[in-house]
């Protein structure tokens, strides 16, 4: 009984594969590539806004996960080491965001 079901599944796969491949080729591919200068500027502003918000959120999440208040250490106590750590976190998050936006 199990071989019958396996045979039917294999036959169905063989029969439907060309139809599925043809359907995927017929659909037009959408992309983020701009066709005009206005679209390019809009995409740039959109990605810049998303990137800045994500970098700030990444820094805030890092600050919440570590003991103490990193922002307070930097602003009130003028701790250079804390500022270097914060800069490294922001750069690291920004690199990850840029890589994800590029695809």
C-alpha positions as CSV (number, residue, x, y, z in Angstrom):
1,X,0.0,0.0,0.0
2,X,2.9,2.4,0.8
3,X,4.6,1.7,-2.5
4,X,1.3,2.6,-4.3
5,X,1.2,6.0,-2.6
6,X,4.9,6.6,-3.3
7,X,4.4,5.7,-7.0
8,X,1.4,8.1,-7.2
9,X,3.4,10.9,-5.6
10,X,6.3,10.3,-7.9
11,X,4.1,10.2,-11.0
12,X,2.3,13.4,-9.9
13,X,5.6,15.2,-9.4
14,X,6.8,14.1,-12.8
15,X,3.6,15.3,-14.5
16,X,3.3,18.6,-12.7
17,X,7.0,19.7,-12.8
18,X,6.9,21.1,-16.4
19,X,3.7,23.0,-15.7
20,X,5.1,24.6,-12.6
21,X,8.3,25.5,-14.3
22,X,6.5,27.1,-17.1
23,X,4.3,29.1,-14.7
24,X,7.3,30.5,-12.9
25,X,9.0,31.6,-16.1
26,X,5.9,33.4,-17.3
27,X,5.6,35.6,-14.3
28,X,7.4,39.0,-14.6
29,X,10.1,39.5,-12.0
30,X,9.7,42.5,-9.7
31,X,12.8,44.3,-8.6
32,X,13.9,47.3,-6.6
33,X,15.8,48.8,-9.5
34,X,14.6,52.3,-10.2
35,X,13.4,53.2,-13.7
36,X,13.5,57.0,-13.1
37,X,15.6,59.4,-11.0
38,X,12.6,60.1,-8.8
39,X,12.2,56.4,-8.0
40,X,16.0,56.2,-7.3
41,X,15.8,59.1,-4.8
42,X,12.7,57.6,-3.2
43,X,14.4,54.2,-2.8
44,X,17.5,55.9,-1.4
45,X,15.5,57.8,1.2
46,X,13.5,54.7,2.1
47,X,16.6,52.5,2.6
48,X,18.4,55.2,4.5
49,X,15.5,55.7,6.8
50,X,15.1,52.0,7.4
51,X,18.8,51.6,7.9
52,X,19.1,54.5,10.5
53,X,16.1,53.2,12.4
54,X,17.5,49.7,12.5
55,X,20.9,50.9,13.6
56,X,19.5,52.8,16.4
57,X,17.3,49.9,17.4
58,X,20.3,47.6,17.4
59,X,22.2,49.9,19.6
60,X,19.3,50.2,22.0
61,X,18.9,46.4,22.2
62,X,22.6,46.0,22.9
63,X,22.4,48.7,25.6
64,X,19.5,46.8,27.2
65,X,21.3,43.5,27.1
66,X,24.4,44.7,28.8
67,X,24.7,45.7,32.5
68,X,24.7,49.4,33.2
69,X,23.6,52.2,31.0
70,X,26.0,52.7,28.1
71,X,24.5,56.0,27.1
72,X,24.9,57.4,30.6
73,X,28.5,56.2,30.7
74,X,29.3,58.0,27.5
75,X,27.4,61.3,28.1
76,X,27.8,61.8,31.9
77,X,31.0,60.1,32.8
78,X,32.8,60.8,29.5
79,X,33.9,57.1,29.3
80,X,36.0,56.8,26.1
81,X,36.0,53.0,26.3
82,X,32.2,52.9,26.4
83,X,32.1,55.2,23.4
84,X,34.4,52.9,21.5
85,X,32.2,49.9,22.3
86,X,29.1,51.9,21.2
87,X,30.8,52.9,17.9
88,X,31.8,49.2,17.3
89,X,28.2,48.1,18.0
90,X,26.7,50.7,15.6
91,X,29.3,49.8,12.9
92,X,28.6,46.1,13.3
93,X,24.8,46.5,13.1
94,X,25.2,48.9,10.1
95,X,27.3,46.3,8.2
96,X,24.7,43.6,8.8
97,X,21.9,46.0,7.7
98,X,23.8,47.0,4.5
99,X,24.5,43.3,3.6
100,X,20.8,42.4,4.1
101,X,19.7,45.4,1.9
102,X,22.1,44.4,-0.9
103,X,20.7,40.9,-0.9
